[in-house]
Amino acid sequence: MKTNTLFTPMTTKTLYIKIFQPFAQYRNPFTFYYAQTYPLPPKSTIIGMLQNANERYYDQEFWKLKVSVHGGFESVFWNYQQLIKGFPQLKRSKDGDIYIVNQELPLYNEGFKSQRTPVHQQELFNGHLYIFIRGNKKLLNEIKDALDLPRKILYLGRSEDIIFIKRVEFVKENNIELKLAKKSLWLTYPTYIKHKNFPIKNKKYPIYSIPIKVLFRNNGVPIRNKAEISKNTERDSEFKELIYTGFDYFIKLENPVSYEELKINGVSFRVISEFGWL
């Protein structure tokens, strides 16, 4: 990797994943009267996809990976849905028939049925995502193998939000250059930047509180497989405030920051060293 005298070379590997996603909804849990989507997938969503691809659900080793996501969607639209509230369960009738109930009422019935809530849902259309994953070389090799030959249909977000893997490759060290931005920095593709202590001068930008880690716990202990999930399982989420940048985003800086320029097939991506890796 090329460096100048201010920096020392990195020792970790970086994996590049290019994805096309026809539809997506990355639910913002802080919206209630309508379901807002985050503009790009959160780190927690990306890690969940990688765990699913490797069939290593809830493996905490994946949370040690650093993620930088870039790209965007062609348009945003609104969808009107009726969401089911509660915890569906299988029941057996006196005649031996099995049916689904929710809140002690049938899920489907001509008369009384379980509660549904009409919700306006914001959705994204035609996404082009460029994701960089940095971490342990052995784990990254396993991830690359799983994405090169997927064992199942992969999704990012909801189970219906399928993805198409267009390219998976390691970034060569000589294609990563560490640079210093003194007064300004231009970012071609939308991305997330950590908000806390980031020395940005132009203060007009959207900020989202975005999940970067999600654990499921039983009595405080993280679960290890799906069979351990029950009604009493608690979802433990960690959020960070992130700046969302748009296309051709120009940042004016109060203080200099270092950034990495990663080149893939003639295309350059810029990741702010301390603030662009989640």
Secondary structure, DSSP 4 states (H G I P E B T S, - for coil): -B--TT-----SEEEEEEEEEEEE--B-TT--SSB-B-SS--HHHHHHHHHHHTT-TT-GGGGGSEEEEEEEEEEEEEEEEEEEPS--EEEE-TTS-EEEEETTEESS-SSS---EEEEEEEEEEEEEEEEEEEE-HHHHHHHHHHHHS-SS--BSSSTT-B-EEEEEEEPPGGGEEEEEESSEEEESS-BEEE-TT--BS-----EEEEEEEEEEEETTEEP-SGGG--TTPEEEEEEEEEEEP-TTEEEEBSS-EEEEEEEETTEEEEEETTTT--
